[in-house]
Amino acid sequence: MATATEHIEASEKQAEFLSLTEPHGLFCAGVGSGKTKTGAIWAMGKGIEFPRGLGLIAANTYLQLHKSTLPPFFRTLREQGIAFAFNKAPMKKWGIKTRYQDHKNVITLRNGAQI
């Protein structure tokens, strides 16, 4: 069965991490090795794999989250043609029952997954 991340370009080490089947994994590498991109691909894959699932993307500070962590995630979603809403309620036409009243810092994928 094909996975949500199977056709995304990744280095050998990134692909090795993304293909893990264990419940826990670690991608520990140096500056410029693609950790953020790998995390973005992984999070996108989990959002697709678990419709209506609930996830978390975190960073040390809000500044780091918004400047370094989220942009690659949003870019990955756009490159893969995955519709999402950020900081706002999902579109009514998606037919999603949201978990939140305030959607500040909430990412909702079209399949109902919320991060």
Helices and strands as residue ranges (DSSP letters): H 12-18, H 35-49, H 62-64, I 65-69, H 70-79, E 84-86, G 92-94, E 107-109
